[in-house]
């Protein structure tokens, strides 16, 4: 008999099943839940993007592309960076790789850069995938506590740096908190990383969903380390901005000595991003999403106003999440279990953190669902 359990690689044994999946399992028997757990836009892919994908299929763009992606999309990405950060073509001289989503970019980056014993600095709270991808690469995730305001600052980061520190992972706006790194904090982090010889990897999947004015001349995008340095690796994607979560399209921009090995690794893993989606991605970069972003800013304001009296909440500056602290004498897991009994789906903070004191809600839903969910949270805050 084959012992299947004994055959599983040790690196996978260090990874738990997603806590989000456990919430869904608890809620599986709920027929019509109030769902504030989904981490994807509730609007559909804009029609011009759908049309571009359909046209690409009909035109025969169904084969492998170059591993690094089609030239039209890579050119469009470089033009976007140059427009955002007025770099006078600087980014065009650096590596550009079209990836299978930002998640694919993260996997490629960490497998390219991290060896056993290397340390990766990760903000706590963090996107659920970060620490597990570090584990798969053989590295050690070192958590930087950012409570209570969730700002990743040089003062918080530097005490955790050692001779083994190779990478700093940063996401702004953040999942799960929605917090946006301030321009001053971003510049200080860049200076710290360059001084200590640590690469800053900037996960900017929510860059368009930034609700305050920032440093980009083309819109209120989140501050990016790309605005002050070219010694950074930037990952962006189409999934959140254009609701293309299932299309798996992202891109990496950074120094060629890093992006070229990532491209080599993609050749032997993902091969290339989906061909027809790449063509649609060119069209997507020309679609104005200002109305959708404005709608989500209004929803953000609904959340902050509704929870202000009963919950401790750092107002999210971007993305479409809020990360309130549980106001009762119980863990976030216990609070979420009570919420599920009331047919409300939210995610306990321990999924995203070494603590279990907060919970994540997503306001990527219709206004009625959001209003009902917020009313129920206030009811739960009273211990009911």
Secondary structure, 3 states (H helix, E strand, C coil): CCCHHHHCCHHHHCCCCCHHHHHHHHCCCCCCCEECCCCCCCCCCCHHHHHHHHHHHHCCCCCCCCCCCCHHHHHHHHHHHHHHHCCCCHHHHCEEEEECHHHHHHHHHHHHHCCCCCEEEEEECCCCHHHHHHHHCCCEEEEEECCCCCCCCHHHHHCCCCCCEEEEEEECCCCCCCCCCCHHHHHHHHHHHHHHCCEEEEECCCCCCECCCCCCCCCCCCCCHHHCCCCEEEEEECCCCCCCCCCCCEEEEECHHHHHHHHHHHHCCCCCCCHHHHHHHHHHCCCCCHHHHHHHHHHHHHHHHHHCCCCECCCCCECCEEEEECCCCCCHHHHHHHHHHCCEECEEHHHCCCCCCEEEEECCCCHHHHHHHHHHHHHHHCCC
